[in-house]
Amino acid sequence: MLKAAELFDRTQLKMCGPVPWGTSVAEAASGIYVITLADPASVLVDVLPAAKRHRWNADQEIIYIWKGNEAF
């Protein structure tokens, strides 16, 4: 499975993180933001809704990617 560092390497983008969950992001520039899990094995798949469970990739670190269009 693709890890965040590999994603940034492959796309030749500079990674400016990580930023722990619940912490303000100090970066003011627009860019690509990636939410990852520190320990994918810690997710309790059994508690996910049955309709969503089949979408979960147990070893996947990256859970969300989006493009920030403007500074905060």
Secondary structure, DSSP 8 states (H G I E B T S, - for coil): ---HHHHHHHHT--------TTS-----S-EEEEEE-S-GGG--GGGS-HHHHTT--TT--EEEEEEE-S--
